Amino acid sequence: MSTETRLPTEEDILRPINTFTKTYVALYGISTLALVAFLVAWAYQLQQGLIVTGLGDWGSGGGSTWGLYIGAFIWWVGIAHGGIILSAAVRLLGMDRYMPVARLAEMLTIAGLSAAGFYILVHMGRPDRMVTSVIGHYHITVNNSPLVWDVTVITAYFVMTATYLGLTLRYDVSRLRDDLPDRFEPIYKLLTIGYTEEEDEVVERMVWWLAAAVIIMAPLLLHGGVIPWLFALLPAMPAWTGAIQGPQFLSIALTSAISGVILIAAAFRRAYDWDHIFTDDIFRGLLLWLGFFCLLFLWFQLQQLINGSFLGPLDSARATEHKLGHPIYILSMLMVLGTLTFIFLQGIRPALFSRARAILAGVVVLTATFLEKLLFVVEGFMDPHFDIYAATPGAYFPSAIEWLSLAGTIGMVVLLFLSLSKMVPVVELHAVEHMRGEHEHGGEPAETEVKA
């Protein structure tokens, strides 16, 4: 038996661009079908009004005015926010081990923010209100509208992430241009406009500062600040209010984003024979980080439950009791706890690791965080301080249109990845160069093939 070290090459990261498979076409078709199905359902909703959903008038109507739309909005924002934090940490903290997945995390942020922004349009009932109520009166509404704050921070993060991604793509496109397809020439010209090799050092510093800004702003904007504040600062809603919401939202964002990166990296590894790029070592590391943030997530949940149930106000105790008794909440917590237990056992016995189990862990955590956010939104309406509508208890269950919205936005995110993978490398050229350089200077090899 002999061993041969397999190192990543430029040809490897160009393979998605230059390869079409039946699996790719089938996945593109399924994702398109999911998105189109939701667009048809949304058109029906626009025609008939939000009454066709499971949403209702809070109060005498006995329903919930927010439901799956807002729960999924928070979920997608969390995935997006966690993605850019992961990428920023790789660059800022020198976590070279995860360089191959940094760009996937950036693309996940773009995709997640696009899905979240779409949910704002869907939940407004009439998309034209974005122009007449938000953009047209921005200088007034920005001071007192939670919706406008959502739009503002999502737009800010989208621009920041797009700039971040665009700057790193300039290096790759300029050096790989001869091997890129001519049909996307206008896009490549736009990405590399004014490019010279002398700018590489400047761009590297710019990307570092952008990463620093992302890390600094994380607790203040989006999933660490603005969005949880929209709930936490409502004293009339005991199921929402509390200083723990910011850290709790942030922990959910990071668990969801790491889970998403695991799934996407596993899909590309399987599709393009990237065992030597997305190595088992990367998946093990991502699982350890996932376990750490799952632990934080459960700890913050415990803090909230104890604070709400131990000698607190009666309405807070009632809201906590209802949450603890809800099967969806119990299920979501058990899913996260089960994942954490598996990761802990894997740390003790590395033989328990497998890519299939890593993928399953990602799916379980993403499902759990979605269910928790959906219940969080709805339960807030069911247990208010001023319970003047006790005679008509609230009830809510998502309609088929709302479930289609989730399938449609997942399809939209998949389509974005499938499309981007045909235009630009989804793994940075810097990552390939770093892995080769590390091996040449005596570092650990990326992957070893065993040949007879």
C-alpha positions in Angstrom: 0.0 0.0 0.0 1.2 3.5 -0.7 -0.2 6.9 0.1 -0.6 9.9 -2.2 -1.4 13.3 -0.9 -4.3 14.9 -2.8 -4.1 18.7 -2.8 -6.8 21.1 -4.1 -6.2 22.8 -7.5 -7.7 25.6 -9.5 -9.4 23.0 -11.6 -11.1 21.7 -8.5 -12.8 25.0 -7.6 -13.8 25.6 -11.3 -15.5 22.2 -11.5 -19.0 23.5 -10.5 -18.7 26.2 -13.2 -17.7 23.8 -16.0 -19.8 20.8 -15.1 -23.5 20.1 -15.7 -25.0 16.9 -14.2 -28.5 15.4 -14.1 -28.6 15.9 -10.4 -27.9 19.6 -10.8 -30.7 19.9 -13.4 -33.1 17.9 -11.2 -32.4 20.1 -8.1 -32.8 23.2 -10.2 -36.1 22.0 -11.4 -37.4 21.1 -7.9 -36.3 24.4 -6.4 -37.9 26.3 -9.3 -41.1 24.4 -8.8 -41.1 25.2 -5.1 -40.6 28.9 -5.7 -43.2 29.1 -8.5 -45.7 27.2 -6.3 -45.3 29.8 -3.6 -45.5 32.7 -6.1 -48.8 31.4 -7.4 -50.0 31.1 -3.8 -48.8 34.6 -3.0 -50.7 35.9 -6.1 -53.8 34.3 -4.7 -53.1 35.9 -1.3 -52.7 39.3 -3.0 -56.0 38.9 -4.7 -58.0 37.7 -1.7 -56.1 39.3 1.2 -54.3 37.9 4.2 -57.6 36.3 5.3 -56.5 33.2 3.2 -53.7 32.6 5.7 -54.0 31.2 9.2 -53.4 34.7 10.6 -56.2 36.5 12.4 -57.0 39.6 14.4 -55.4 39.6 17.8 -57.9 40.3 20.5 -61.6 39.8 19.9 -60.8 37.9 16.8 -59.0 35.3 18.9 -56.0 34.9 16.6 -52.4 35.8 16.0 -51.5 38.6 13.6 -48.0 37.2 13.3 -47.2 33.6 12.5 -45.1 31.6 10.2 -44.3 34.6 8.0 -42.6 36.4 10.9 -41.2 33.3 12.5 -39.5 32.3 9.1 -38.4 35.9 8.7 -36.5 35.8 12.0 -35.2 32.3 11.2 -33.7 33.5 7.8 -32.3 36.6 9.3 -30.6 34.5 12.0 -29.1 32.2 9.3 -27.9 35.2 7.4 -26.4 37.0 10.4 -24.7 33.9 11.7 -23.2 33.2 8.2 -21.5 36.6 8.0 -20.2 36.3 11.6 -18.7 32.9 10.7 -17.0 34.3 7.6 -15.8 37.4 9.5 -14.4 35.3 12.3 -12.4 33.2 9.8 -10.8 36.3 8.4 -10.5 38.4 11.6 -9.3 35.6 14.0 -7.0 33.8 11.5 -9.1 30.6 11.6 -7.4 29.3 8.4 -8.9 25.8 9.0 -12.3 27.1 7.9 -11.1 29.2 4.9 -12.7 26.8 2.4 -16.2 27.4 3.8 -15.9 31.2 4.3 -17.3 32.1 0.9 -20.2 29.6 1.3 -21.0 31.4 4.6 -21.0 34.8 2.8 -23.3 33.5 0.0 -25.5 32.0 2.7 -25.8 35.5 4.2 -26.8 37.0 0.8 -29.4 34.2 0.3 -30.8 34.4 3.8 -31.2 38.2 3.7 -32.9 37.9 0.3 -35.4 35.4 1.8 -36.0 37.5 4.9 -36.6 40.7 2.8 -39.0 38.7 0.7 -41.0 37.8 3.8 -41.4 41.5 4.6 -43.0 42.1 1.3 -45.3 39.0 1.7 -46.4 40.0 5.2 -47.2 43.6 4.3 -50.2 42.3 2.4 -49.6 44.9 -0.4 -46.1 45.2 -1.8 -46.8 48.8 -3.0 -46.7 49.8 0.7 -43.0 49.3 0.6 -42.9 52.4 -1.7 -45.8 54.4 -0.3 -45.2 53.8 3.4 -41.5 53.0 3.8 -39.4 54.5 1.1 -41.6 57.5 0.4 -41.7 58.6 4.1 -38.4 57.1 5.3 -37.3 60.3 7.0 -40.4 60.1 9.2 -40.9 56.4 9.7 -37.3 55.6 10.5 -37.7 57.2 13.8 -40.7 55.2 15.1 -41.4 52.2 12.8 -40.1 48.7 13.7 -40.7 47.6 10.1 -38.5 50.4 8.8 -35.8 49.5 11.2 -36.0 45.9 9.9 -35.7 47.1 6.3 -32.8 49.4 7.3 -30.6 46.9 9.0 -31.3 44.2 6.4 -30.3 46.6 3.7 -27.2 47.6 5.6 -26.1 44.1 6.1 -26.9 43.1 2.5 -24.7 46.0 1.1 -21.9 45.2 3.6 -21.9 41.5 2.7 -22.2 42.1 -1.1 -19.2 44.5 -0.8 -17.3 41.9 1.3 -18.0 39.2 -1.3 -17.3 41.4 -4.3 -13.9 42.4 -3.0 -12.7 38.9 -2.5 -14.1 37.8 -5.9 -11.9 40.3 -7.7 -8.8 38.4 -6.9 -10.2 35.1 -8.0 -11.9 36.3 -11.2 -8.8 38.2 -12.4 -6.6 35.1 -12.1 -9.0 32.5 -13.3 -10.6 34.6 -16.1 -9.2 32.4 -18.9 -10.9 29.4 -17.5 -14.3 31.1 -16.8 -17.2 30.9 -19.3 -17.5 33.8 -21.8 -21.3 34.0 -21.4 -20.8 35.8 -18.1 -18.2 38.3 -19.5 -20.3 41.4 -18.5 -20.4 40.2 -14.9 -16.7 39.5 -14.8 -15.9 42.9 -16.2 -18.1 44.5 -13.6 -16.5 42.5 -10.8 -12.9 43.4 -11.9 -13.4 47.0 -13.1 -10.3 49.0 -12.5 -8.5 45.9 -11.0 -4.7 45.9 -10.7 -2.5 43.5 -8.7 -1.3 46.4 -6.6 -4.7 46.6 -4.9 -4.5 43.1 -3.4 -2.9 44.3 -0.2 -5.3 47.2 0.1 -8.3 44.9 -0.5 -7.0 42.5 2.1 -7.0 45.3 4.7 -10.5 46.5 3.6 -11.9 43.0 4.0 -10.3 42.8 7.5 -11.9 46.0 8.5 -15.2 44.9 7.1 -14.9 41.7 9.1 -14.1 43.7 12.2 -17.2 45.9 11.7 -19.4 42.8 11.3 -18.1 41.4 14.6 -18.5 44.7 16.4 -22.0 45.3 15.1 -23.2 41.8 15.7 -24.5 42.5 19.3 -25.9 45.9 18.2 -27.8 45.3 14.9 -29.9 42.6 13.3 -30.1 39.4 15.3 -28.1 40.6 18.3 -29.9 43.9 18.7 -32.6 45.5 16.5 -34.8 42.4 15.9 -34.8 41.0 19.4 -35.4 44.5 20.8 -38.6 44.7 18.7 -39.8 41.9 21.0 -37.9 42.4 24.2 -39.0 46.0 24.7 -42.7 45.2 24.6 -43.7 45.0 28.4 -47.3 44.2 27.5 -46.1 40.8 26.1 -44.6 38.7 28.9 -43.6 35.9 26.6 -41.3 38.3 24.7 -40.0 40.8 27.1 -36.7 40.4 28.8 -33.0 41.3 28.5 -32.1 37.7 27.5 -33.7 38.0 24.1 -30.7 39.6 22.4 -28.2 36.8 23.5 -30.8 34.2 22.8 -31.5 35.3 19.3 -27.7 35.6 18.6 -27.1 32.0 19.8 -29.9 30.8 17.6 -28.4 32.7 14.6 -25.1 31.0 15.1 -26.4 27.5 15.5 -28.6 27.9 12.4 -25.8 29.3 10.3 -23.3 26.7 11.2 -25.9 24.0 10.5 -26.6 25.6 7.1 -22.9 25.7 6.2 -22.5 22.1 7.1 -25.4 21.1 4.8 -24.1 23.3 1.9 -20.5 22.1 2.2 -21.7 18.5 2.4 -23.7 19.0 -0.8 -20.8 20.5 -2.8 -18.4 17.9 -1.4 -20.6 15.1 -2.7 -21.5 16.7 -6.0 -17.9 17.7 -7.0 -15.6 15.2 -5.3 -14.3 17.8 -2.9 -13.3 15.4 -0.1 -9.8 17.1 -0.1 -11.3 20.6 0.2 -14.2 20.2 2.6 -12.3 17.6 4.7 -13.7 15.6 7.6 -11.5 17.8 9.8 -13.6 20.8 8.8 -16.8 19.0 9.5 -15.6 17.9 12.9 -14.6 21.5 13.7 -17.9 22.8 12.6 -19.7 20.3 14.7 -17.7 21.3 17.8 -18.7 25.0 17.2 -22.3 23.9 16.7 -22.2 22.0 20.0 -20.9 25.1 21.8 -23.6 27.4 20.4 -26.3 24.7 21.1 -25.1 24.7 24.7 -25.4 28.5 24.8 -28.9 28.3 23.2 -30.1 25.8 25.8 -28.6 27.8 28.7 -30.3 31.0 27.6 -33.6 29.1 27.3 -33.1 27.9 30.8 -32.4 31.4 32.1 -35.6 32.6 30.5 -37.7 29.7 31.9 -36.4 30.1 35.5 -36.8 33.9 35.4 -40.4 33.5 34.1 -41.5 30.8 36.5 -39.8 31.4 39.9 -41.8 33.9 42.0 -42.3 36.2 39.1 -45.4 38.1 38.0 -48.4 35.9 37.5 -48.8 36.7 33.8 -45.1 35.9 33.1 -45.5 32.6 35.1 -48.6 31.7 33.0 -46.8 32.4 29.7 -43.8 30.3 30.8 -46.2 27.5 31.9 -47.9 27.5 28.6 -44.5 27.4 26.8 -43.2 24.5 28.9 -46.4 22.6 28.3 -46.4 23.0 24.5 -45.3 19.9 22.6 -43.6 21.9 19.9 -41.4 23.7 22.4 -40.5 20.4 24.2 -39.8 18.8 20.8 -37.5 21.6 19.7 -35.5 21.7 23.0 -35.1 17.9 22.9 -33.8 18.1 19.3 -31.2 20.6 20.3 -30.3 18.7 23.4 -30.1 15.4 21.4 -27.7 17.1 18.9 -25.6 18.5 21.8 -25.4 15.0 23.3 -24.3 13.5 20.1 -21.5 16.1 19.6 -20.4 15.6 23.2 -20.2 11.8 22.7 -18.4 12.3 19.4 -15.8 14.4 21.3 -15.2 11.4 23.7 -15.3 8.8 20.9 -14.2 10.2 17.6 -15.2 7.0 15.9 -18.9 8.1 16.2 -18.3 10.9 13.6 -19.6 10.5 10.1 -20.6 13.0 7.5 -24.1 11.5 7.4 -24.4 12.2 11.2 -23.1 15.7 10.7 -25.7 16.4 8.0 -28.4 14.9 10.3 -27.3 17.2 13.1 -27.5 20.2 10.8 -31.0 19.3 9.7 -32.2 18.6 13.2 -30.9 22.0 14.6 -32.3 24.0 11.6 -35.7 22.3 12.2 -35.6 22.9 15.9 -34.6 26.6 15.6 -37.4 27.2 13.1 -40.0 25.5 15.3 -38.8 27.5 18.3 -39.0 30.8 16.5 -42.5 30.0 15.1 -43.8 29.2 18.6 -42.0 32.2 20.1 -43.8 34.6 17.7 -47.3 33.0 18.2 -47.1 32.4 21.9 -46.4 36.1 22.5 -49.9 36.9 21.2 -51.6 34.2 23.3 -50.5 35.4 26.7 -50.6 39.2 26.9 -50.6 41.2 30.1 -53.9 42.7 29.5 -56.0 39.7 28.9 -59.3 41.4 28.1 -60.3 38.9 25.5 -60.3 35.8 27.7 -63.7 34.8 26.4 -62.2 34.2 23.0 -58.9 32.4 23.4 -56.5 32.7 20.5 -55.7 29.9 18.1 -53.4 29.7 15.1 -52.1 27.1 12.7 -50.2 28.0 9.5 -52.1 27.7 6.3 -51.0 25.8 3.2 -50.0 29.2 1.7 -47.7 29.9 4.6 -46.1 26.5 4.4 -45.6 27.0 0.7 -43.8 30.3 1.6 -41.2 28.3 3.5 -40.7 25.8 0.7 -40.5 28.7 -1.8 -37.9 30.6 0.1 -35.8 27.4 0.6 -36.1 26.9 -3.1 -35.0 30.5 -3.7 -31.9 30.0 -1.5 -31.0 26.8 -3.3 -31.5 28.5 -6.7 -29.2 31.3 -5.7 -26.4 28.8 -4.7 -27.0 26.8 -7.9 -26.8 29.9 -10.0 -23.8 31.5 -8.3 -21.9 28.2 -8.5 -22.1 28.4 -12.3 -20.7 32.0 -12.4 -18.0 32.3 -9.7 -15.9 29.9 -7.5 -17.7 29.1 -4.3 -14.3 28.3 -2.7 -11.8 31.1 -2.6 -8.6 30.8 -4.6 -6.8 32.0 -1.4 -8.0 28.9 0.4 -6.6 26.6 -2.3 -3.3 28.5 -2.2 -3.2 28.4 1.6 -3.8 24.6 1.7 -1.1 24.0 -0.9 1.4 26.3 0.9 0.7 24.8 4.3 1.5 21.3 2.9 4.7 22.6 1.1 5.9 24.1 4.4 5.3 21.0 6.4 1.7 21.5 7.5 -0.8 18.7 7.7 -2.0 17.4 4.3 -5.5 18.3 3.1 -6.5 14.7 2.5 -4.8 11.4 1.8 -5.8 8.9 -0.8 -4.9 5.2 -0.2 -4.0 3.3 -3.4 -3.2 -0.3 -3.7 
